[in-house]
């Protein structure tokens, strides 16, 4: 089971670094570099067994709160043809933060589970 989580964390590391990279043309790119970059670093630390439960939990909480902060006034989907561009952009940002939050929750639960075994 440890190998599965190692593989998942390295995949998430690459995906989060890629998500940060593609923010270069976003008006608030620095914010999203920090958001996805911290998720990538946390994923790498999990892979290296250096991520603490408290950091994973803190990141989960911050990302989860961000889901609600960035949630659009009216959800119109995530496709460009679905509606007003600002609502679409906010929906995409919220869903990205939800993915980050769920990854950190998974890491935190796995860390907690392995610590209880020892």
C-alpha positions, 0 to 999 in steps of 0.5 A: 500500500505504501508504494501506491501512495508514493506513486500517487504523491509523485503524480500529484507532485508533477500535476501541481507543478504543471498547474503552477506553470500554466498560470503564467498568463493569469492576472493573479499568477503569483497567487496561483504559483504559491497555491499550486507550488505549495501543493507540489512541495507538500506532495514531494515532501509526502513522497520523501516521508517529510510531510508532517500531519499538522502541515497536511492538515493546515494546507487542507484547511486553507485550500478548503476555505479557499474553495468557498472564497473563490466559489462563483456567485452563480455556478455556470460550469467550467466550459467556456461556452457555459456562461459568463467568463468570471463565473467560469474562472471562479468555478475552475479556481474553486475546483482546483482548490478542492483537488488540492484540499482532497490531496492534502486530506489524503496525505494527512489521513495516510500519515496519521494511519501510518503513525498509529501503526508504529 
